[in-house]
């Protein structure tokens, strides 16, 4: 960690003299210093406010609530399902973890999970025949699992296959990659979700078949709808800003709940298939179990090595 230093542009000479620099009380992860584009300060009144609005807009597209927005979308702002899914993947940074979870399917599945309409009684109606995330296209899911298993097989790092009791995680290439990933949005949550399954994996461990609780997510969506209504009726600008933050937090938290279940489902199935492959002998299975466990340890260590600095406002509202 490095102390964040700020130099006020009072004069050119002052800018060159370190004695004139002011030290802030917070620290900045080294990985953030390695990505200068992340240094710029975001103005709440412009960029961040627009992000909050977009989160509402794109969520409304997912659940068919465009008419519920406090600032209705016009025809020029309409977005297709693919653009909507890409927006959410970017917001959560899921694309940074493709090698371990594949392409996120949650936001592609969400419209079919809801297939929702708000009735005159303000009740969220759903088609009881609509499947949950676990009923996604079997072909696409199978391809996803096989691709992730292949990736684990092709990692060329003997250290990963060593006994977890004597594992030197900081000697692996994956350790450096995990530290880099910590600069991605919601990296802590992604790495912890993967590590929670992988870290304790042993030879003989089996996937437990985590279920997606459709009822729970629909109840949360009902709460979001109520916040939409309160926001639409608010006149004071400060109150509207506070309500918009509340809506954003509830949306992000609801979406993350679905993503977390998807991650757990996928990584359990990948670990099960990778370790318990009957086409390889027991020694190979044991080495693979070590690899899975050690990957989990690396990810968990990375989370502790680069602590949250409280800089990600979206993550703060969500969690």
C-alpha positions in Angstrom: 0.0 0.0 0.0 1.2 3.5 -0.8 0.1 6.8 0.8 -2.0 8.8 -1.6 -0.4 12.2 -2.3 -2.0 15.2 -3.8 -0.1 18.3 -5.1 -2.3 21.4 -5.4 -1.7 23.3 -8.6 -0.9 26.6 -6.9 2.3 27.2 -8.8 4.7 25.3 -11.1 7.5 25.5 -8.5 5.3 24.1 -5.7 4.2 21.2 -7.9 7.9 20.3 -8.3 8.7 20.5 -4.5 7.5 17.4 -2.6 7.6 19.4 0.6 4.5 21.3 -0.6 2.5 18.1 -1.2 -0.3 17.2 1.2 -0.8 13.6 2.4 -4.3 12.2 2.6 -5.3 9.9 5.4 -6.2 7.0 3.1 -4.0 4.6 1.3 -4.1 3.6 -2.4 -3.5 0.0 -3.6 -0.3 -0.3 -5.7 -2.4 -1.9 -8.4 -4.4 1.3 -8.6 -1.3 3.4 -9.1 -0.4 1.1 -11.9 -3.6 2.2 -13.8 -3.4 6.0 -14.0 -6.8 6.2 -15.7 -8.4 5.4 -12.4 -6.8 8.4 -10.7 -9.2 11.0 -11.9 -11.9 12.1 -9.5 -15.5 11.5 -10.4 -17.9 14.4 -10.0 -21.2 13.3 -8.4 -23.2 15.8 -10.2 -22.2 14.6 -13.7 -20.6 11.2 -14.3 -21.8 9.4 -11.2 -25.3 10.8 -11.3 -25.5 9.6 -14.9 -24.3 6.1 -13.9 -27.0 6.0 -11.2 -29.6 6.9 -13.8 -28.3 4.3 -16.3 -28.4 1.6 -13.6 -32.1 2.4 -13.1 -32.7 2.5 -16.8 -31.1 -0.7 -17.7 -32.6 -2.5 -14.8 -36.0 -1.2 -15.9 -35.3 -2.7 -19.4 -34.6 -6.0 -17.8 -37.9 -6.2 -15.9 -40.1 -4.3 -18.3 -40.5 -1.2 -16.2 -39.5 1.6 -18.6 -42.8 3.4 -17.7 -42.0 3.4 -14.0 -38.9 5.6 -14.3 -39.0 9.0 -12.8 -37.3 10.2 -15.9 -38.9 8.2 -18.7 -36.8 7.0 -21.6 -37.5 8.4 -25.1 -37.3 6.3 -28.2 -33.7 7.3 -28.9 -32.6 5.8 -25.6 -34.1 2.3 -26.2 -31.6 -0.5 -25.8 -31.6 -4.1 -27.0 -31.2 -7.1 -24.6 -27.6 -7.7 -25.7 -26.6 -4.1 -24.9 -28.4 -4.4 -21.6 -26.5 -7.6 -20.6 -23.2 -6.0 -21.7 -23.9 -2.9 -19.5 -24.4 -5.0 -16.4 -21.4 -7.2 -17.1 -19.3 -3.9 -17.3 -20.9 -2.5 -14.1 -19.9 -5.6 -12.1 -16.7 -6.3 -13.9 -17.6 -9.9 -14.7 -15.6 -9.9 -17.9 -12.4 -9.8 -15.8 -13.1 -13.2 -14.4 -14.1 -15.1 -17.6 -11.3 -17.7 -17.1 -12.8 -18.8 -13.8 -16.6 -18.3 -14.3 -17.1 -17.9 -18.0 -19.6 -15.5 -19.5 -22.2 -14.5 -16.9 -25.7 -15.7 -17.9 -27.6 -14.1 -15.1 -28.6 -10.9 -17.0 -29.5 -12.9 -20.1 -31.8 -15.1 -17.9 -33.3 -12.3 -15.8 -36.0 -11.2 -18.2 -37.3 -14.8 -18.5 -37.1 -15.3 -14.7 -39.4 -12.3 -14.3 -41.5 -12.0 -17.5 -43.1 -9.5 -15.2 -46.0 -7.1 -15.5 -47.2 -4.7 -12.8 -50.9 -5.2 -12.4 -53.5 -2.7 -11.3 -53.1 -4.0 -7.8 -49.4 -3.1 -7.9 -48.4 -6.7 -7.6 -45.6 -8.3 -9.5 -47.2 -11.1 -11.6 -45.0 -13.9 -13.0 -45.4 -16.8 -15.3 -45.2 -19.9 -13.0 -43.7 -21.9 -15.9 -40.7 -19.6 -16.3 -37.5 -21.4 -15.3 -34.9 -20.1 -12.9 -31.2 -19.7 -13.7 -30.6 -23.4 -13.4 -32.7 -24.0 -16.5 -30.6 -22.0 -18.8 -29.6 -23.5 -22.2 -28.0 -26.9 -21.5 -25.9 -26.6 -24.6 -24.4 -23.2 -23.7 -23.9 -24.2 -20.1 -22.2 -27.4 -21.1 -19.8 -25.5 -23.4 -19.2 -23.0 -20.6 -18.3 -25.8 -18.1 -16.1 -27.6 -20.5 -14.2 -24.4 -21.4 -13.5 -23.6 -17.8 -12.3 -27.2 -17.1 -10.0 -27.0 -20.1 -8.6 -23.7 -18.8 -7.8 -25.3 -15.4 -6.2 -28.3 -17.1 -3.9 -26.1 -19.3 -2.5 -23.9 -16.5 1.2 -24.5 -16.5 2.3 -24.0 -13.0 3.5 -27.1 -11.0 3.5 -25.1 -7.8 -0.3 -25.0 -7.9 -0.4 -28.8 -7.6 1.6 -29.0 -4.4 0.2 -30.0 -1.1 -1.9 -27.1 0.3 -0.2 -27.5 3.7 3.2 -26.5 2.1 1.9 -24.2 -0.7 3.8 -21.0 -1.4 1.0 -19.0 -3.1 3.3 -16.0 -3.8 5.5 -18.0 -6.0 2.8 -18.6 -8.6 2.0 -16.5 -11.7 -1.7 -16.6 -10.6 -0.8 -14.6 -7.5 0.3 -11.7 -9.6 -2.8 -12.0 -11.8 -5.1 -12.1 -8.7 -3.5 -8.9 -7.4 -4.2 -7.3 -10.8 -7.8 -8.5 -10.7 -8.3 -6.7 -7.4 -8.5 -3.4 -9.2 -11.6 -4.6 -11.1 -15.2 -3.6 -10.0 -16.5 -5.9 -7.3 -13.3 -7.9 -7.4 -13.5 -8.7 -3.7 -16.9 -10.3 -4.1 -16.0 -12.3 -7.2 -12.7 -13.6 -5.7 -14.4 -14.5 -2.4 -17.3 -16.2 -4.2 -14.8 -18.4 -6.1 -12.5 -19.0 -3.2 -15.4 -20.0 -0.9 -15.9 -23.1 -3.1 -12.4 -23.8 -4.2 -10.4 -23.3 -1.0 -11.7 -26.3 0.9 -12.0 -28.6 -2.1 -10.6 -32.1 -1.5 -10.4 -35.4 -3.4 -13.9 -36.8 -3.2 -15.6 -33.5 -2.7 -18.8 -33.2 -4.8 -20.9 -30.3 -5.9 -23.9 -29.7 -3.7 -26.3 -28.3 -6.3 -27.0 -24.8 -5.0 -30.5 -23.7 -6.0 -31.5 -20.3 -7.3 -34.2 -18.8 -5.0 -36.5 -17.2 -7.5 -39.0 -16.1 -4.8 -36.4 -14.2 -2.9 -35.3 -12.2 -5.9 -38.9 -11.4 -6.8 -39.5 -10.1 -3.3 -36.5 -7.8 -3.6 -37.7 -6.6 -7.0 -41.0 -5.7 -5.3 -39.0 -3.5 -2.8 -37.2 -1.8 -5.7 -40.6 -1.0 -7.3 -41.8 0.7 -4.2 -38.6 2.8 -4.1 -39.3 3.7 -7.8 -42.7 5.0 -6.8 -41.3 7.1 -3.9 -38.6 8.5 -6.1 -41.1 9.5 -8.8 -43.1 11.5 -6.2 -40.2 13.3 -4.7 -39.7 17.0 -5.5 -36.7 18.1 -3.4 -33.5 17.6 -5.3 -31.5 16.4 -2.2 -34.2 13.9 -1.4 -34.2 12.7 -5.0 -30.4 12.2 -4.9 -30.7 10.2 -1.7 -33.5 8.1 -3.0 -31.6 7.5 -6.3 -28.7 6.1 -4.2 -31.1 3.9 -2.3 -32.6 2.5 -5.5 -29.1 2.0 -7.0 -28.0 0.1 -3.9 -31.0 -2.1 -3.8 -30.7 -2.9 -7.5 -27.0 -3.7 -7.2 -27.5 -5.9 -4.2 -30.4 -7.8 -5.8 -28.3 -8.4 -8.9 -25.3 -9.4 -7.0 -27.3 -12.0 -5.1 -28.2 -13.7 -8.4 -24.6 -13.4 -9.7 -23.3 -15.0 -6.5 -25.6 -18.0 -6.9 -24.6 -18.4 -10.5 -20.9 -18.3 -9.6 -21.3 -20.9 -6.9 -23.2 -23.2 -9.3 -20.6 -22.9 -12.0 -17.5 -23.2 -9.9 -18.8 -26.2 -8.0 -19.6 -28.0 -11.2 -16.3 -27.1 -12.7 -14.4 -28.3 -9.7 -16.4 -31.5 -9.5 -15.8 -32.3 -13.2 -12.1 -31.3 -13.1 -11.1 -33.2 -10.0 -13.3 -36.3 -10.2 -12.6 -37.1 -13.9 -12.7 -40.8 -14.1 -10.5 -40.7 -17.2 -7.4 -39.9 -15.1 -5.8 -41.9 -12.3 -6.0 -41.1 -8.6 -2.6 -39.4 -8.4 -3.8 -36.9 -11.1 -7.1 -36.4 -9.3 -5.2 -35.6 -6.1 -3.0 -33.1 -7.9 -6.1 -31.5 -9.4 -7.8 -31.3 -6.0 -4.6 -29.5 -4.7 -4.8 -27.1 -7.7 -8.4 -26.2 -7.0 -7.8 -25.7 -3.3 -4.6 -23.6 -3.9 -6.4 -21.4 -6.4 -9.0 -20.7 -3.8 -6.2 -19.9 -1.3 -4.6 -17.5 -3.7 -7.9 -15.6 -4.3 -8.6 -15.4 -0.6 -5.1 -14.1 0.1 -5.4 -11.5 -2.6 -8.5 -10.2 -1.0 -6.7 -9.7 2.3 -3.5 -8.4 0.6 -5.3 -5.5 -1.2 -8.0 -4.2 1.3 -11.0 -2.2 0.1 -10.0 1.4 0.3 -13.6 2.7 0.2 -13.1 4.3 -3.2 -15.7 2.4 -5.2 -18.9 4.2 -4.6 -21.1 1.7 -6.5 -19.8 -1.1 -4.4 -20.2 0.9 -1.2 -23.9 1.5 -2.0 -24.4 -2.2 -2.8 -22.6 -3.7 0.2 
